[in-house]
């Protein structure tokens, strides 16, 4: 019988609140140093899983603390050392041992009007607590359409780091970046053309 079935908390409220405070401080330290692996890596269990979705047919998944450090906090963060990811709201459920944190993705550059380049929409992370002040898993979510729009804007302003350009080039060439995987086989060119033409017809005729 699980904690949810018996309504017994998997940890105390105080313990989970302390975990959140430790996590937020580790994030601040990581941003200041530009090193997420050093500060965040120890806060995952050895068998933790960290992932996020990248559109309708692709996901990123890092299995285990080593992959999380090497790929999620290492490779994926290259080129974003000066970015900030401030949390602005936290939801804690000690009965399930879960936390949802909402954050922003803010580039270290400003537009001519003085506003920061920042991904619009909702972004955040969903965590499950494992005890011992470590996460069992983490699932990120963000507005992919707004993320793409901002990267186009940064590209036009000449503000993308060389390593980020290399990643974009690899993706455009059809390569899967480390940790990325397809959820199912890609549609054929014929299927893509059929779907596109069907949408054009609907947009033009409403049928």
PyMOL commands that set and color helices and strands:
alter all, ss='L'
color gray80, all
select helices_A, chain A and resi 3-6+13-33+36-43+64-72+75-77+144-156+162-172+189-205
alter helices_A, ss='H'
color red, helices_A
select strands_A, chain A and resi 44-53+58-63+87-93+98-103+106-110+116-118+124-131+134-141+180-182
alter strands_A, ss='S'
color yellow, strands_A
deselect
rebuild
show_as cartoon
